[in-house]
């Protein structure tokens, strides 16, 4: 193959008929494309359909090819192979004998009427990202500018869709003092979103709890639960509107488990469960992380009287609880931001990050830009 050849990645999927046979035939036919060589094919993986639960399960794979063709010419060949294998083009999410998506074409960014590369949803699909990360973990997404391994870690084993008809909620998780509100303010300004602040300043019981009077712990947690459930409730948030909350609703359970005794927690759980069932699932979670020591330094600098008794041991417990929660989080992608490498007050850092955010949700266009 010539030095002018390009490495491209193609996603394969089938959920009609003999799925494995259709994928096998597609691989053979791709190998017959002129000036193109199939270099590697990932193991086949069965996945549940994204949009229509009544459909049969898919069999998916990713192929790496080396080609002398242009992206448009390669894409045209893929369409012909689909037609040859009986692909019917009706609705977007219809079942199909074969689906061949041009995921990546070198480091090209293509925005043609009939072809978008990188594939606009590939960063949301574990059945694409996991094989890519296994094949080429250091391969970088040309728009997001992060590796396939990182993108795979963000979705874990989940696959997601952009759903503009849903409230576009971005929730920021992280320890006390890590900078959640600062990030929420900067991000909301950049993407023209509404900020939802956690109502700590309206909670009359929290100063008592932080002063060590745990008799008020249940009252404090219920106050937060009711207020946050109302803020991010399905009846509150507007479909299509972009929101940034400086908390993740599920932190309620983290704090309750940390602060309440066994009897209080038993009662709290009975109240928490129905409230949790009526809140909006975030489209994206941002996990802002820093050491407990550095978080405590910020807590002391902002000098809220009721926080001055917080100790690193308490922050360590919260940190472990957040890690545990987000390690198993499967309801939306999670982007981890380590404060040591990411400064939300740095305009260049934030501008680069906004480019990524815009790929995970449907955002409104702001009237201003980050310089």
Buried (B, 14 or more C-beta within 10 A) or exposed (E): EEEEBBBBBBBBBBBBBEBEEBBBBBBEBBEEBEEBBBEBBBEBBEBEBBEEEEBBEBBBBBBBBBBBBEBBBBBBBBBEBBEEBEBEEEEEEBBBBBBBBBBBBBEEEBEEEEBEBBBEBBBBBBBBBBBBBBBBEEBBBBBBEBBBBBBBBBBBEBBBEBBEEBBBBBBBBBBBBBBBBBBBBBBBBBBEBEBBBBBBEEBEBBBBBBEEEBEBBBBBBBBBBEBBBBBBBEEBBEEEEBBBBBBBBBBBBBBBBBBBEEEBBEEBBEBBEEBBEEBBBBBBBBBBBBBBEBBBEBBEEEEBEBBEEBEEEBBBBBBEBBEEBBEEBEEBBBBBBEBEEBBBEEEEBBEBBBEBBBBBBBBEEBEEEBE
